[in-house]
Amino acid sequence: MFDPDYRKGDSNSTPFGQDAMLNPAPEQKIPDGPTTPQVAYQMVKDETYAQTQPRLNLATFVTTYMDEYATKLMNEAININYIDETEYPRVAVMCQKCINIVANMWNTPEQNRWKTGALAIGSSEACMLGGIAAWKRWIERRKKAGKPYDKPNFVISAGYQVVWEKFATLWNIEMRQVPLTREHTTLDIDQAIKMCDENTICVVGIEGVTWTGLNDDVEALDAAIDKYNAETGNEVCIHIDAATGGFILPFINPDKKWDFRLKWVLSISTSGHKFGLVYPGLGWVVWKDKQYLPADMSFTVDYLGAEVTQVGLNYSRPAAQILGQYYNFIRLGFEGYRNVQYNSMQIAKYLHAQLSAMPEFVPYSTEVPNPIVTWLMKPEVQNSAKWTLYDLQDKLAQHGWMVPAYAMPIDIQDMVVMRVLCKQGFSRDMCDELLHDITAAVAELNALEYPTPTRIAMEKNIPLATKAFNHTGK
């Protein structure tokens, strides 16, 4: 006999046989009553079912693979709020251990037991903290000199990550952009120095430009700023946005000077959830010494006779990512990180070489300093083809790949590129599968009889309403 109560759901009924599955997922109001965990799980799962699988998302910078023990540790800490340092003091100490490790990885000269740094939700918050510290130090110098401090500015290349635009807007600080050009694919140091004045709080150098994967020449920038400061009496410093390069350079190119070995580099930020190999929600910022972190930005907890400093824009934040980062440091060690980053670099160089050999494409740069490959259509091909890279993006999406196509920043916005992140979890076999799908898609596009809508729009200089893409570093 049919039991109407059975369809309401209990532990024995199948989710797809319950009344709840006949209703759409809530959008405007919370449901009147509860449902079974099986149904709730299935409804949430179904909402995301059609998305690209994370490991096929080659647009995102964030980590999409961690081993089972790291995942287990993080899941077990999912209910721990890091900010409750008195309740979870060992997590606070573990966080400081991570800051020490990162600071020493960047050759900090600081001799204190606990290096001066901070945990962040991601590199965006870490950048904010570095920028705010530079701004506050500048204000203090201006006050002491009896000079106005109402018109601060900072200098950065047009290849900036969007957080710097937020920083400028939220704190009312002028952002002076050094254009990227075909000749200057990274920060043009001469132009950057020309933009500096007594109101410049810092110049931001980028190690791992999110648009292209290239590195600013920070050593040359440091020398130019040292000369500028000596001639003007100003104290323009450098903040390094190393969201990507901060976990690449120490392992792949440890002799390269870009970090605290340089005189005017006073703070560095990075993303632990990118090439730090931790799932999303983690960033780090470190200062060269305690004197460069304004006192009113931090508070200190005394634990077992040691001072643990906490800095941040917000309070509640997950502790799980800290456990994941510390686990990676123990599990991988320097050699393990170097091996992972080396493999990512080798796959990136392989992809770079294979794409360069295709008659349709040319790499954005001949060098591959980070595991990021960026390419564009050859001018002669772009002039005659009936398709654009936006069409190639759509073709690859049909096979599950998320490979973004996007226009470059102002002054070279007519240049459309594609970009692939070669992260941990992107194997050589997966790379070959991607290349196979690119080759097949290009052959299909080359055989088109008529131009695509994006091609027609490009010829008419009509702005393209393309799919959302990720050049921001997230």
Secondary structure by P-SEA (a helix, b strand, c coil): ccccccccccccccccccccccccccccccccccccaaaaaaaaaaaacccccccccccccccccccaaaaaaaaaacccccccccccaaaaaaaaaaaaaaaaaaccccccccccccccccaaaaaaaaaaaaaaaaaaaaaaaccccccccccccccccaaaaaaaaaabbbbbbbcccccccccaaaaaaaaccccccbbbbbccccccccccaaaaaaaaaaaaaaacccbbbbbbccccccccccccccccccccccccccbbbbbcccccccccbbbbbbcccccccccccccccccccbbbbbbcccccccaaaaaaaaaaaaaccaaaaaaaaaaaaaaaaaaaaaaaaccccccccccccccbbbbbccccccccccccaaaaaaaaaaaccbbbbbbcccccccccbbbbbbcccccaaaaaaaaaaaaaaaaaaaacccccaaaaaaaacccccccccccccc
